[in-house]
Amino acid sequence: MDDFTRKFSLALEKDEEIHQILSTVYKSLEEKGYNPINQIVGYILSEDPTYITNHNNAR
């Protein structure tokens, strides 16, 4: 057995998960005819989930 410390990074996995979520939200907002950038910024600033559509379970 090896007696040394191993370091694992979850950053890459988290980055991929964040990218997938934002891509889904962006695409769903576009499909519903919203301006995705304005809606996402509105959500971030207000924390009001109604800025994100339920379409395709984006919310």
Chimera marker file (.cmm) of the C-alpha trace (Angstrom):
<marker_set name="trace">
<marker id="1" x="0.000" y="0.000" z="0.000" r="1" g="1" b="0" radius="0.5"/>
<marker id="2" x="1.229" y="3.508" z="-0.824" r="1" g="1" b="0" radius="0.5"/>
<marker id="3" x="1.938" y="5.788" z="2.128" r="1" g="1" b="0" radius="0.5"/>
<marker id="4" x="1.542" y="9.146" z="0.464" r="1" g="1" b="0" radius="0.5"/>
<marker id="5" x="-1.240" y="11.695" z="0.347" r="1" g="1" b="0" radius="0.5"/>
<marker id="6" x="-3.337" y="11.941" z="-2.763" r="1" g="1" b="0" radius="0.5"/>
<marker id="7" x="-5.135" y="15.082" z="-3.778" r="1" g="1" b="0" radius="0.5"/>
<marker id="8" x="-8.388" y="14.894" z="-5.718" r="1" g="1" b="0" radius="0.5"/>
<marker id="9" x="-9.987" y="17.841" z="-7.446" r="1" g="1" b="0" radius="0.5"/>
<marker id="10" x="-13.720" y="18.050" z="-7.943" r="1" g="1" b="0" radius="0.5"/>
<marker id="11" x="-13.514" y="21.437" z="-9.643" r="1" g="1" b="0" radius="0.5"/>
<marker id="12" x="-13.629" y="19.973" z="-13.147" r="1" g="1" b="0" radius="0.5"/>
<marker id="13" x="-16.704" y="17.881" z="-12.325" r="1" g="1" b="0" radius="0.5"/>
<marker id="14" x="-18.435" y="20.906" z="-10.793" r="1" g="1" b="0" radius="0.5"/>
<marker id="15" x="-17.563" y="23.041" z="-13.826" r="1" g="1" b="0" radius="0.5"/>
<marker id="16" x="-19.131" y="20.459" z="-16.132" r="1" g="1" b="0" radius="0.5"/>
<marker id="17" x="-22.263" y="20.283" z="-13.959" r="1" g="1" b="0" radius="0.5"/>
<marker id="18" x="-22.610" y="24.084" z="-13.899" r="1" g="1" b="0" radius="0.5"/>
<marker id="19" x="-22.133" y="24.238" z="-17.678" r="1" g="1" b="0" radius="0.5"/>
<marker id="20" x="-24.825" y="21.599" z="-18.227" r="1" g="1" b="0" radius="0.5"/>
<marker id="21" x="-27.314" y="23.367" z="-15.947" r="1" g="1" b="0" radius="0.5"/>
<marker id="22" x="-26.777" y="26.790" z="-17.492" r="1" g="1" b="0" radius="0.5"/>
<marker id="23" x="-26.961" y="25.352" z="-21.006" r="1" g="1" b="0" radius="0.5"/>
<marker id="24" x="-30.296" y="23.696" z="-20.225" r="1" g="1" b="0" radius="0.5"/>
<marker id="25" x="-31.699" y="26.875" z="-18.676" r="1" g="1" b="0" radius="0.5"/>
<marker id="26" x="-30.447" y="29.028" z="-21.569" r="1" g="1" b="0" radius="0.5"/>
<marker id="27" x="-31.900" y="26.713" z="-24.204" r="1" g="1" b="0" radius="0.5"/>
<marker id="28" x="-35.250" y="26.454" z="-22.397" r="1" g="1" b="0" radius="0.5"/>
<marker id="29" x="-35.537" y="30.237" z="-22.073" r="1" g="1" b="0" radius="0.5"/>
<marker id="30" x="-34.740" y="30.637" z="-25.770" r="1" g="1" b="0" radius="0.5"/>
<marker id="31" x="-37.364" y="28.048" z="-26.738" r="1" g="1" b="0" radius="0.5"/>
<marker id="32" x="-40.005" y="29.955" z="-24.774" r="1" g="1" b="0" radius="0.5"/>
<marker id="33" x="-39.096" y="33.218" z="-26.536" r="1" g="1" b="0" radius="0.5"/>
<marker id="34" x="-37.338" y="34.950" z="-23.629" r="1" g="1" b="0" radius="0.5"/>
<marker id="35" x="-34.008" y="36.753" z="-23.756" r="1" g="1" b="0" radius="0.5"/>
<marker id="36" x="-31.891" y="34.225" z="-21.813" r="1" g="1" b="0" radius="0.5"/>
<marker id="37" x="-29.227" y="36.712" z="-20.683" r="1" g="1" b="0" radius="0.5"/>
<marker id="38" x="-31.777" y="39.176" z="-19.296" r="1" g="1" b="0" radius="0.5"/>
<marker id="39" x="-33.686" y="36.415" z="-17.531" r="1" g="1" b="0" radius="0.5"/>
<marker id="40" x="-30.596" y="34.825" z="-15.959" r="1" g="1" b="0" radius="0.5"/>
<marker id="41" x="-29.272" y="38.227" z="-14.809" r="1" g="1" b="0" radius="0.5"/>
<marker id="42" x="-32.718" y="39.063" z="-13.390" r="1" g="1" b="0" radius="0.5"/>
<marker id="43" x="-32.708" y="35.791" z="-11.491" r="1" g="1" b="0" radius="0.5"/>
<marker id="44" x="-29.214" y="36.361" z="-10.099" r="1" g="1" b="0" radius="0.5"/>
<marker id="45" x="-29.983" y="39.921" z="-8.985" r="1" g="1" b="0" radius="0.5"/>
<marker id="46" x="-33.408" y="39.260" z="-7.483" r="1" g="1" b="0" radius="0.5"/>
<marker id="47" x="-33.175" y="35.568" z="-6.510" r="1" g="1" b="0" radius="0.5"/>
<marker id="48" x="-36.743" y="35.301" z="-7.855" r="1" g="1" b="0" radius="0.5"/>
<marker id="49" x="-37.149" y="31.845" z="-9.452" r="1" g="1" b="0" radius="0.5"/>
<marker id="50" x="-39.931" y="33.058" z="-11.744" r="1" g="1" b="0" radius="0.5"/>
<marker id="51" x="-37.239" y="34.497" z="-14.043" r="1" g="1" b="0" radius="0.5"/>
<marker id="52" x="-36.474" y="30.882" z="-15.015" r="1" g="1" b="0" radius="0.5"/>
<marker id="53" x="-39.069" y="28.935" z="-16.956" r="1" g="1" b="0" radius="0.5"/>
<marker id="54" x="-40.384" y="25.532" z="-15.906" r="1" g="1" b="0" radius="0.5"/>
<marker id="55" x="-40.074" y="24.418" z="-19.554" r="1" g="1" b="0" radius="0.5"/>
<marker id="56" x="-37.857" y="21.302" z="-19.791" r="1" g="1" b="0" radius="0.5"/>
<marker id="57" x="-37.554" y="21.353" z="-15.985" r="1" g="1" b="0" radius="0.5"/>
<marker id="58" x="-35.150" y="24.307" z="-16.263" r="1" g="1" b="0" radius="0.5"/>
<marker id="59" x="-36.223" y="25.688" z="-12.916" r="1" g="1" b="0" radius="0.5"/>
<link id1="1" id2="2" r="1" g="1" b="0" radius="0.2"/>
<link id1="2" id2="3" r="1" g="1" b="0" radius="0.2"/>
<link id1="3" id2="4" r="1" g="1" b="0" radius="0.2"/>
<link id1="4" id2="5" r="1" g="1" b="0" radius="0.2"/>
<link id1="5" id2="6" r="1" g="1" b="0" radius="0.2"/>
<link id1="6" id2="7" r="1" g="1" b="0" radius="0.2"/>
<link id1="7" id2="8" r="1" g="1" b="0" radius="0.2"/>
<link id1="8" id2="9" r="1" g="1" b="0" radius="0.2"/>
<link id1="9" id2="10" r="1" g="1" b="0" radius="0.2"/>
<link id1="10" id2="11" r="1" g="1" b="0" radius="0.2"/>
<link id1="11" id2="12" r="1" g="1" b="0" radius="0.2"/>
<link id1="12" id2="13" r="1" g="1" b="0" radius="0.2"/>
<link id1="13" id2="14" r="1" g="1" b="0" radius="0.2"/>
<link id1="14" id2="15" r="1" g="1" b="0" radius="0.2"/>
<link id1="15" id2="16" r="1" g="1" b="0" radius="0.2"/>
<link id1="16" id2="17" r="1" g="1" b="0" radius="0.2"/>
<link id1="17" id2="18" r="1" g="1" b="0" radius="0.2"/>
<link id1="18" id2="19" r="1" g="1" b="0" radius="0.2"/>
<link id1="19" id2="20" r="1" g="1" b="0" radius="0.2"/>
<link id1="20" id2="21" r="1" g="1" b="0" radius="0.2"/>
<link id1="21" id2="22" r="1" g="1" b="0" radius="0.2"/>
<link id1="22" id2="23" r="1" g="1" b="0" radius="0.2"/>
<link id1="23" id2="24" r="1" g="1" b="0" radius="0.2"/>
<link id1="24" id2="25" r="1" g="1" b="0" radius="0.2"/>
<link id1="25" id2="26" r="1" g="1" b="0" radius="0.2"/>
<link id1="26" id2="27" r="1" g="1" b="0" radius="0.2"/>
<link id1="27" id2="28" r="1" g="1" b="0" radius="0.2"/>
<link id1="28" id2="29" r="1" g="1" b="0" radius="0.2"/>
<link id1="29" id2="30" r="1" g="1" b="0" radius="0.2"/>
<link id1="30" id2="31" r="1" g="1" b="0" radius="0.2"/>
<link id1="31" id2="32" r="1" g="1" b="0" radius="0.2"/>
<link id1="32" id2="33" r="1" g="1" b="0" radius="0.2"/>
<link id1="33" id2="34" r="1" g="1" b="0" radius="0.2"/>
<link id1="34" id2="35" r="1" g="1" b="0" radius="0.2"/>
<link id1="35" id2="36" r="1" g="1" b="0" radius="0.2"/>
<link id1="36" id2="37" r="1" g="1" b="0" radius="0.2"/>
<link id1="37" id2="38" r="1" g="1" b="0" radius="0.2"/>
<link id1="38" id2="39" r="1" g="1" b="0" radius="0.2"/>
<link id1="39" id2="40" r="1" g="1" b="0" radius="0.2"/>
<link id1="40" id2="41" r="1" g="1" b="0" radius="0.2"/>
<link id1="41" id2="42" r="1" g="1" b="0" radius="0.2"/>
<link id1="42" id2="43" r="1" g="1" b="0" radius="0.2"/>
<link id1="43" id2="44" r="1" g="1" b="0" radius="0.2"/>
<link id1="44" id2="45" r="1" g="1" b="0" radius="0.2"/>
<link id1="45" id2="46" r="1" g="1" b="0" radius="0.2"/>
<link id1="46" id2="47" r="1" g="1" b="0" radius="0.2"/>
<link id1="47" id2="48" r="1" g="1" b="0" radius="0.2"/>
<link id1="48" id2="49" r="1" g="1" b="0" radius="0.2"/>
<link id1="49" id2="50" r="1" g="1" b="0" radius="0.2"/>
<link id1="50" id2="51" r="1" g="1" b="0" radius="0.2"/>
<link id1="51" id2="52" r="1" g="1" b="0" radius="0.2"/>
<link id1="52" id2="53" r="1" g="1" b="0" radius="0.2"/>
<link id1="53" id2="54" r="1" g="1" b="0" radius="0.2"/>
<link id1="54" id2="55" r="1" g="1" b="0" radius="0.2"/>
<link id1="55" id2="56" r="1" g="1" b="0" radius="0.2"/>
<link id1="56" id2="57" r="1" g="1" b="0" radius="0.2"/>
<link id1="57" id2="58" r="1" g="1" b="0" radius="0.2"/>
<link id1="58" id2="59" r="1" g="1" b="0" radius="0.2"/>
</marker_set>
